[in-house]
Amino acid sequence: MRQVITNLLANAIKFTNEGEIVLGVNILQTNDETVDLKFSVRDTGIGIPEDKLSVIFEAFSQADGSITRKYGGTGLGLTISTRLVEMMQGKLYVQSKPGQGSVFYFNTKFKLNKEANQNDIQESFHGQSALIIDDNNSNSHAIAKLLVHLGMNTCISENCNQALDILSKNNGFQHILLSAQLPNFEEIATHINSNPLLAKGTVIMLTTTSAVKRQSGVRKYLTKPIIQSELLKAISSKQQTDSEKKSETATENDNHQCGNILLAEDNLVNQKVVMHLLKKLGHNIKLVENGLQAVQAMEEPGANYDLVLMDVQMPEMSGFEATARIRNLESKVGKHTPIIAMTAHALHGDREKCIDAGMDDYVSKPIHIKQLQLTLDKYINQKAAQSSFSPGVNDINGTISYTSAIDWFQQ
């Protein structure tokens, strides 16, 4: 199932230049033993002509011969997906029109986990009210479905002005979920915090990065796309306990620093994965595609990176050679920037090889967010301490922001 979804999402991303891609799942039917699920992957991409809809499922076939030249790929993804779905006693099919995007569907049957029961959870939220303020229709309705499933009365607002109008007529929302991508979202956050009735509820910022703007007064946040388990944790208590407040206060001056990072990586997939993780952790990133570009970036006037993430194997110039060049440059000015190797090798002696090349440490691929977080903290916090940064102050070369340990472990 995971492989089929991965293939369908990869295709959707490949053929969608703008708009959105939505993964959905619905229950077709269920009994005491099994449940039939229907999955869908909808995109706003180039679409497929009607006379080509059946051809695309054939091995090494695409709707248009120029597709391979422009978008790449082997043409096997849908064939493999079709056979995998059939092995799961399901069917894969598509609805599409040129210029209007595509929707791929497949259904399959699963055994029920009889131990899973959310009745107690739903009972605890039954009758509560929530306001979702987000201009992304797909996102707001997906969250609304989760909240309604928990028994909540849910209201959606598409912009801040509409939300202010709703809040002026109803101060009784127990939960307010506010998108950080909305224009003037800080205005409505300030309005909520200044209203004693509204401030009693749970206010959660919906964001694409964990670098939450503390000046907005919002202490809880969820990173998009929203996952049900994380949503449950965020809304499970209306107010922080005294121990949470003490923990948050204690950690605000001891959180991970967000820094300026130079990422050197040639593989497109690895670029997307690592950049997503770095943005999730709140860092600013400059991407280069090989070792030579990494050296050139370090040579630029005013370049001041807190850390370099360096892939070991790259075209033009390897990570090892690039590190040697950078260290030679730095030796002339008495500077040292931490360089962390990214390598698929995690054998005995690999760390020593990286250190001997002038690197400070390494992380092994595939990159895991906790491993990356700990490694970055080790060196960026160390550099910040040496530079005597003032907590919470904007540095001239980048914004330093914080997230509490409670928020981090909830993720």
C-alpha positions as CSV (number, residue, x, y, z in Angstrom):
1,M,0.0,0.0,0.0
2,R,2.8,2.4,0.9
3,Q,4.6,1.7,-2.4
4,V,1.4,2.4,-4.4
5,I,0.7,5.6,-2.6
6,T,4.4,6.7,-3.1
7,N,4.2,6.0,-6.8
8,L,0.9,7.9,-7.3
9,L,2.2,10.9,-5.2
10,A,5.5,10.9,-7.2
11,N,3.5,11.0,-10.5
12,A,1.3,13.8,-9.2
13,I,4.2,15.9,-8.1
14,K,6.0,15.3,-11.4
15,F,3.1,16.5,-13.5
16,T,1.8,19.4,-11.2
17,N,3.5,22.8,-11.6
18,E,1.1,24.7,-9.4
19,G,-2.0,24.1,-7.2
20,E,-2.1,21.2,-4.8
21,I,-2.0,17.5,-4.4
22,V,-4.4,15.8,-2.0
23,L,-4.2,12.3,-0.6
24,G,-7.5,11.0,0.7
25,V,-8.9,7.8,2.2
26,N,-12.6,6.8,2.8
27,I,-14.3,3.8,4.2
28,L,-16.4,1.9,1.6
29,Q,-17.8,-0.7,3.9
30,T,-16.9,-2.5,7.1
31,N,-17.9,-5.6,9.2
32,D,-16.7,-7.2,12.4
33,E,-13.5,-8.5,10.8
34,T,-12.5,-6.2,7.9
35,V,-12.7,-2.8,6.3
36,D,-12.7,-1.8,2.7
37,L,-10.8,1.5,2.1
38,K,-10.8,3.7,-1.0
39,F,-7.7,5.8,-1.5
40,S,-7.4,8.8,-3.9
41,V,-4.6,11.0,-5.1
42,R,-5.9,14.2,-6.6
43,D,-3.7,16.8,-8.4
44,T,-4.1,20.0,-10.3
45,G,-1.6,19.0,-13.0
46,I,-1.6,18.7,-16.8
47,G,-4.3,16.0,-17.0
48,I,-4.6,13.1,-19.4
49,P,-6.6,12.9,-22.7
50,E,-9.6,10.5,-22.5
51,D,-8.2,8.3,-25.3
52,K,-5.0,7.8,-23.4
53,L,-6.5,6.8,-20.0
54,S,-6.1,3.1,-20.5
55,V,-2.7,3.2,-22.2
56,I,-0.9,4.8,-19.2
57,F,-1.3,1.6,-17.2
58,E,0.7,-0.4,-19.7
59,A,4.4,-1.1,-19.1
60,F,6.7,1.5,-20.6
61,S,3.8,3.5,-21.9
62,Q,3.0,7.2,-21.3
63,A,0.2,9.4,-22.7
64,D,2.6,11.4,-24.8
65,G,6.1,10.4,-26.1
66,S,7.4,13.9,-25.2
67,I,6.5,13.3,-21.5
68,T,9.6,11.2,-20.9
69,R,11.8,13.8,-22.4
70,K,10.3,16.6,-20.3
71,Y,9.5,14.9,-17.0
72,G,11.7,11.8,-17.0
73,G,10.8,8.4,-15.5
74,T,10.6,4.8,-16.8
75,G,6.8,4.6,-17.4
76,L,6.7,1.6,-15.0
77,G,5.2,3.3,-11.9
78,L,1.5,2.8,-12.8
79,T,2.1,-0.7,-14.1
80,I,3.8,-1.7,-10.9
81,S,1.1,0.0,-8.8
82,T,-1.7,-1.7,-10.8
83,R,-0.2,-5.2,-10.1
84,L,0.4,-4.4,-6.4
85,V,-3.3,-3.3,-6.0
86,E,-4.5,-6.4,-7.8
87,M,-2.4,-8.6,-5.4
88,M,-4.3,-6.8,-2.6
89,Q,-7.6,-7.8,-4.3
90,G,-8.2,-4.2,-5.4
91,K,-8.5,-2.1,-8.5
92,L,-6.6,1.0,-9.7
93,Y,-8.3,3.5,-12.0
94,V,-8.2,7.2,-13.0
95,Q,-10.4,10.1,-13.8
96,S,-8.8,13.0,-15.7
97,K,-9.2,15.8,-18.2
98,P,-6.4,17.7,-20.0
99,G,-5.6,20.9,-18.1
100,Q,-7.8,20.0,-15.2
101,G,-5.7,17.5,-13.3
102,S,-6.2,13.9,-12.4
103,V,-7.6,11.7,-9.7
104,F,-6.2,8.2,-9.2
105,Y,-8.2,5.8,-7.1
106,F,-7.5,2.4,-5.7
107,N,-9.3,0.3,-3.1
108,T,-8.2,-2.6,-0.9
109,K,-9.3,-4.6,2.2
110,F,-7.7,-4.6,5.6
111,K,-8.2,-6.6,8.8
112,L,-9.6,-4.5,11.7
113,N,-7.5,-3.8,14.8
114,K,-10.1,-4.8,17.4
115,E,-8.1,-3.3,20.2
116,A,-8.2,0.3,18.8
117,N,-11.1,2.3,20.3
118,Q,-11.4,6.0,20.3
119,N,-14.8,6.2,22.0
120,D,-13.3,7.6,25.2
121,I,-11.4,10.3,23.2
122,Q,-14.5,11.3,21.2
123,E,-16.6,11.5,24.4
124,S,-14.1,13.9,26.0
125,F,-14.4,16.4,23.1
126,H,-18.1,15.9,22.4
127,G,-19.9,19.3,22.2
128,Q,-16.8,21.4,22.2
129,S,-16.4,24.1,19.6
130,A,-13.5,24.9,17.3
131,L,-12.7,27.7,14.8
132,I,-10.3,27.0,11.9
133,I,-8.8,30.1,10.2
134,D,-7.1,29.1,7.0
135,D,-7.4,30.3,3.4
136,N,-6.4,26.8,2.1
137,N,-9.7,25.1,1.5
138,S,-8.3,21.5,1.4
139,N,-6.3,22.0,4.6
140,S,-9.2,23.6,6.6
141,H,-11.7,21.0,5.5
142,A,-9.3,18.1,6.3
143,I,-8.8,19.5,9.8
144,A,-12.6,20.1,10.2
145,K,-13.3,16.4,9.3
146,L,-10.9,15.3,12.1
147,L,-12.5,17.7,14.6
148,V,-16.1,16.7,13.6
149,H,-15.1,13.0,14.0
150,L,-14.1,13.9,17.6
151,G,-17.6,15.2,18.2
152,M,-16.8,18.9,18.0
153,N,-18.9,21.7,16.5
154,T,-16.6,23.2,13.9
155,C,-16.5,26.5,12.0
156,I,-14.2,27.5,9.1
157,S,-13.0,31.0,8.3
158,E,-11.1,31.8,5.0
159,N,-9.5,35.1,6.1
160,C,-8.7,37.2,9.1
161,N,-11.5,39.8,8.6
162,Q,-14.1,37.1,8.4
163,A,-12.6,35.4,11.5
164,L,-12.7,38.7,13.5
165,D,-16.4,39.1,12.5
166,I,-17.1,35.5,13.7
167,L,-15.2,36.1,17.0
168,S,-17.0,39.3,17.7
169,K,-20.3,37.4,17.7
170,N,-19.1,34.3,19.5
171,N,-16.5,34.2,22.2
172,G,-17.2,30.6,23.2
173,F,-14.7,28.7,21.1
174,Q,-12.7,26.2,23.1
175,H,-10.2,25.8,20.3
176,I,-8.9,28.2,17.7
177,L,-6.6,27.0,14.9
178,L,-4.8,29.8,13.0
179,S,-2.8,29.5,9.8
180,A,0.6,31.3,9.9
181,Q,0.4,31.7,6.1
182,L,-2.6,34.1,6.4
183,P,-1.9,37.8,5.7
184,N,-2.1,39.7,9.0
185,F,-2.3,36.6,11.0
186,E,-0.4,38.4,13.9
187,E,-3.3,40.9,14.1
188,I,-5.9,38.2,14.8
189,A,-3.5,36.4,17.2
190,T,-3.1,39.6,19.1
191,H,-6.9,40.1,19.2
192,I,-7.3,36.6,20.6
193,N,-4.7,37.1,23.3
194,S,-6.1,40.4,24.4
195,N,-9.6,38.9,24.8
196,P,-9.8,37.1,28.2
197,L,-12.7,34.9,27.0
198,L,-10.8,33.8,23.9
199,A,-7.5,33.5,25.6
200,K,-8.9,30.8,27.9
201,G,-9.2,28.4,25.0
202,T,-6.5,26.5,23.1
203,V,-4.9,28.6,20.4
204,I,-2.9,26.6,17.9
205,M,-0.8,28.0,15.0
206,L,-0.8,26.0,11.8
207,T,2.6,26.4,10.2
208,T,4.9,24.9,7.6
209,T,7.9,25.4,9.9
210,S,8.6,25.0,13.6
211,A,10.1,28.5,13.8
212,V,7.1,29.9,15.6
213,K,6.9,33.7,16.0
214,R,6.7,34.0,19.8
215,Q,5.8,37.6,19.6
216,S,2.4,36.6,18.3
217,G,1.7,35.1,21.7
218,V,0.8,31.6,20.3
219,R,2.5,28.9,22.3
220,K,1.2,25.8,20.6
221,Y,1.7,24.9,16.9
222,L,1.1,22.1,14.5
223,T,3.2,21.6,11.4
224,K,1.3,21.0,8.1
225,P,0.1,18.5,6.9
226,I,-1.8,18.0,10.2
227,I,-1.7,14.4,11.6
228,Q,-4.6,13.3,13.8
229,S,-2.4,12.1,16.7
230,E,-0.6,15.4,16.8
231,L,-3.9,17.3,16.7
232,L,-5.2,15.3,19.6
233,K,-2.1,16.1,21.7
234,A,-2.4,19.8,20.9
235,I,-6.1,20.1,21.9
236,S,-6.1,17.6,24.7
237,S,-5.9,20.3,27.4
238,K,-7.4,23.8,27.3
239,Q,-4.7,25.3,29.5
240,Q,-1.1,24.4,30.3
241,T,-0.4,22.9,33.6
242,D,1.9,24.7,36.0
243,S,4.6,22.1,35.3
244,E,4.3,22.8,31.5
245,K,4.5,26.5,32.0
246,K,7.6,26.1,34.2
247,S,9.2,23.8,31.7
248,E,8.5,26.2,28.8
249,T,9.9,29.1,30.7
250,A,13.0,27.1,31.6
251,T,13.6,26.0,28.1
252,E,13.0,29.2,26.2
253,N,16.5,30.3,26.9
254,D,17.9,26.8,26.3
255,N,16.3,25.8,23.0
256,H,17.9,24.8,19.8
257,Q,19.3,27.8,17.8
258,C,18.0,28.3,14.3
259,G,20.9,29.1,12.0
260,N,22.0,29.8,8.4
261,I,23.0,26.5,6.8
262,L,24.7,25.8,3.5
263,L,23.4,22.5,2.0
264,A,25.6,20.8,-0.6
265,E,23.7,17.9,-2.2
266,D,23.3,16.9,-5.9
267,N,20.5,14.3,-5.7
268,L,17.1,16.0,-6.2
269,V,15.2,13.6,-3.9
270,N,17.8,14.1,-1.1
271,Q,17.6,17.8,-1.6
272,K,13.9,17.9,-1.1
273,V,14.0,15.6,2.0
274,V,16.8,17.4,3.7
275,M,15.5,20.9,3.0
276,H,12.1,19.8,4.3
277,L,13.7,18.6,7.5
278,L,15.8,21.7,7.9
279,K,12.8,24.0,7.3
280,K,10.7,22.0,9.8
281,L,13.5,22.7,12.3
282,G,13.3,26.4,11.5
283,H,16.7,26.9,9.7
284,N,17.5,29.2,6.8
285,I,19.0,27.2,3.9
286,K,21.1,28.0,0.9
287,L,21.2,25.0,-1.6
288,V,24.2,24.2,-3.9
289,E,24.4,21.1,-6.1
290,N,28.1,20.2,-5.9
291,G,31.3,20.7,-4.0
292,L,32.6,23.4,-6.3
293,Q,29.5,25.5,-5.8
294,A,29.8,25.0,-2.0
295,V,33.4,26.4,-2.1
296,Q,32.2,29.4,-4.3
297,A,29.3,30.0,-1.8
298,M,31.8,30.2,1.1
299,E,34.0,32.6,-0.9
300,E,31.2,35.1,-1.5
301,P,31.6,38.4,0.2
302,G,29.7,38.5,3.5
303,A,29.1,34.7,3.5
304,N,28.5,33.7,7.1
305,Y,27.1,30.2,7.5
306,D,26.6,28.7,10.9
307,L,27.1,25.2,9.5
308,V,27.7,23.3,6.2
309,L,25.9,20.0,5.4
310,M,28.1,18.4,2.8
311,D,27.2,15.3,0.8
312,V,30.3,13.2,0.3
313,Q,29.8,12.0,-3.3
314,M,29.0,14.8,-5.7
315,P,29.9,15.7,-9.3
316,E,32.3,18.4,-10.2
317,M,34.0,18.2,-6.8
318,S,33.5,15.7,-4.0
319,G,32.5,16.7,-0.5
320,F,36.0,15.7,0.8
321,E,37.8,17.9,-1.8
322,A,35.4,20.8,-1.1
323,T,36.0,20.5,2.6
324,A,39.8,20.7,2.0
325,R,39.3,23.8,-0.1
326,I,37.1,25.5,2.5
327,R,39.5,24.7,5.3
328,N,42.3,26.2,3.3
329,L,40.3,29.4,2.8
330,E,39.4,29.6,6.5
331,S,43.0,29.1,7.6
332,K,43.9,32.4,6.0
333,V,41.3,34.3,8.1
334,G,41.4,32.3,11.3
335,K,37.8,31.0,10.9
336,H,36.2,27.6,11.4
337,T,32.7,26.7,10.1
338,P,31.3,23.3,11.2
339,I,31.0,20.9,8.3
340,I,28.8,17.9,8.7
341,A,29.2,15.1,6.2
342,M,26.1,13.4,4.8
343,T,27.0,9.9,3.7
344,A,25.2,6.6,2.9
345,H,28.1,4.8,4.5
346,A,27.8,4.2,8.2
347,L,30.6,1.6,8.7
348,H,33.4,1.5,11.2
349,G,36.0,4.0,10.3
350,D,33.8,6.3,8.2
351,R,33.6,8.9,10.9
352,E,37.4,8.9,11.2
353,K,37.6,9.4,7.4
354,C,35.3,12.4,7.6
355,I,37.3,13.9,10.5
356,D,40.6,13.3,8.7
357,A,39.2,15.2,5.7
358,G,38.5,18.2,7.9
359,M,34.9,17.6,8.6
360,D,33.5,17.9,12.2
361,D,31.0,15.1,12.2
362,Y,28.6,13.1,9.9
363,V,25.0,12.0,9.6
364,S,24.2,8.8,7.8
365,K,21.6,8.5,5.1
366,P,18.6,8.2,5.1
367,I,18.5,11.3,7.2
368,H,16.3,11.0,10.3
369,I,15.0,14.3,11.9
370,K,16.1,13.4,15.5
371,Q,19.6,12.5,14.4
372,L,19.8,15.7,12.3
373,Q,18.4,17.8,15.1
374,L,20.9,16.5,17.7
375,T,23.9,17.0,15.4
376,L,22.9,20.5,14.3
377,D,22.2,21.5,17.9
378,K,25.6,20.3,19.0
379,Y,27.5,22.6,16.6
380,I,25.1,25.6,16.1
381,N,24.4,26.0,19.8
382,Q,28.2,25.8,20.4
383,K,28.9,28.5,17.8
384,A,26.1,30.7,19.1
385,A,27.5,30.5,22.6
386,Q,31.0,31.3,21.4
387,S,29.6,34.3,19.5
388,S,27.6,35.5,22.6
389,F,24.3,35.9,20.8
390,S,21.5,37.4,22.9
391,P,18.5,35.0,23.1
392,G,15.6,36.1,21.1
393,V,17.3,38.9,19.2
394,N,17.5,39.0,15.5
395,D,21.1,38.5,14.3
396,I,22.2,40.6,11.3
397,N,22.8,37.5,9.3
398,G,19.6,35.6,10.1
399,T,16.7,35.2,12.5
400,I,17.3,33.2,15.6
401,S,14.0,31.5,16.8
402,Y,13.1,29.0,19.4
403,T,10.7,26.1,20.1
404,S,10.1,24.6,23.5
405,A,11.2,21.1,24.4
406,I,7.5,20.2,25.0
407,D,6.6,21.2,21.5
408,W,9.5,19.3,20.1
409,F,8.8,16.0,21.9
410,Q,5.1,16.3,20.9
411,Q,6.2,16.0,17.3
